[in-house]
Amino acid sequence: MENSAEISAFDDDTDPDNEPPTDVDSDPDTDNNNDDDDEDDEDTVDLPMDFYDLALTKILQGTGPFYPGDTIGFDIEVTNQGTLDADDIQITDYTPAGLILTGSDWTVSGTNAVYEYLTI
């Protein structure tokens, strides 16, 4: 993220009806995108920002083929690729018809499986 500031106007007296003086190396205005590198009436700073960036991967355990009644396992991993800790993360596994939840750390919510993380 960036934040910019620019001199948008100036004058050397209190008379609003006369022409303001000329700045020899900049053009005061309200557009901070029209200044070349020689102008000194505008400056921009980069703002380092902390952010959340959670990523999820789901991998099937085994190769199949699978048959009705088989136990099928999945590895689900959540990683934090951001700079801030993430708290109270909830994962929902959208369970299709025909699969039955067997993981003891998961809870059933309707037809889905839900897991609660604390912090990553």
Buried (B, 14 or more C-beta within 10 A) or exposed (E): EEEEEBBEEEEEEEEEEEEEEEEEEBBBBEEBEEBEEEBEBBEEEEEEEEEEEBEEEEEEEEEEEEEEEEEEEEEBEBEBEBEEEBEEBEBEBEBEEEEEBEEEEBEEEEEBBBBEEEEE
